[in-house]
Amino acid sequence: MAHLPPGPRSALPQLRHMRDPFPYMVALAREFGDTITVPILGAEPIVCTADPTEIRAIFSADPLAFASATNEAISVILGRGSIFLQAGEPHRRTRKLLMPAFHGERVRGYAARMQQATVRWSASLPRDRVAPILPVAQGITLDVIIEAIFGEQDPARVRSLHEGILGVVDSFNPLIATFAALQREFFGLGPWAKFRRKAEALEETMRALIALKRDAPGDDVLSLLVAARDEEGQALSERDVIEQLLTFVVAGHETTATSVAWAVYELLRAPNALATLVRELDEARSGAAIPTADSLVNLRYLRAVCDETLRMHPPVPLVQRRCARPLSLGAYELPAGTMVAANAFAAHHREAVFAEPFAFRPERFIEKSYTPFEYLPFGGGHRRCLGAAFAGYELAVMLGTLLSSQRFELAEPAPVRNAFRIGTYGPETGVRVRTLS
Ligand code: HEM
């Protein structure tokens, strides 16, 4: 048996923290140290580290030291060619192809569309009534992906793609991913048949869109994917393009939406921070009803609010890797096959780096800068989030636009917990607010 870092002997205490396990991870780090082995109920243990030196060791290790840590079950939705499931040389090649599409300057060009989607969706919030903000944020982020990534601008077709994607997500029954035996049609009936019908309809729409971009490329990510060639001059196959598009939906939709909902939650509980932000937004207005999307992305306090939200509520709290060969982590030699994680949640709550870690204090990102091994909401190294610049713009534009055009009151009588949602974590209640008229 390999000698792994210390940690609780049993996974049973976790049962008490099932719904919101991450504050418990901080307690474990305080009890056992920054590097711990966390037993997982019904699965293998994960070695988690919040120590910046060891996080650096993970993020700067040779990419070939790791296999993909993504649960195989996700291939049922995304297909096997998704960058999530790739490792080694195929992963490097795909990243190289996709990277230019997410470059900072290119992403800036999407800011106006992000703002239009926010204005459109926020108008649907009922006045003087209580409603959760998360569904509105999800509506915006999905439309942004359809418009900026897929390059679809026609309102009717945006709506139909939006419904098509939600149809696939809603018809996905986790049992069909877990039990391969259920992945067959029973005379056109059953969960698999329902899921495949929805998925095929969506893929059909995507194929039509791909054909369109081949003939008339636009300034969207899909057009770049269709035109991209690898080092041997090879284009991506139609199947590959579809799988990467679906990956962007999964990676970029819920993560950004939950972050906006958390930002609204934290701001409405921190009147001083809200007042500072509203002042900054008012100054940026220059006589217009709302500041332009371009001006929003340059606002210092708004950026700090986004950074602080991702610090307190990283949508991916554990950035995981599976060791393909032995890995030295401090005093430990982890054997091949071990699951290892940079513990973003615990790293973001280390007293030594972030004073009063459970307090929402955007100023800390103006007063000081942090290394990528202390602050890691987008992961790091050879798998760092490809959409980080895109998400940074989107968060600033969505939040800045929402708070310039509406006033909200928090309608949550008790603290909102983090809860597991499709593939990520987010506010359990969706953050209920009253929109003031
Ligand atoms: C607040 C929003 C977001 C957060 C916090 C976030 C966070 C992350 C994290 C932690 C990872 C894993 C990194 C690692 O293993 O080191 C990741 C991967 C990824 N993200 Fe994001 N993400 C966000 C939004 C987006 C958006 C908007 C897109 C694209 C539209 C996107 C595309 C991707 C892709 C393609 C990967 C896989 C990269 C790879 O395996 O090489 N993400 N993201």
Residues whose N, C-alpha, C, O or C-beta is under 5 A from the ligand:
A	BS01	HEM	I83 F84 F248 A251 G252 T255 T256 S259 P315 V316 V319 Q320 P377 F378 G379 G380 H382 R383 R384 C385 L386 G387 F390 A391
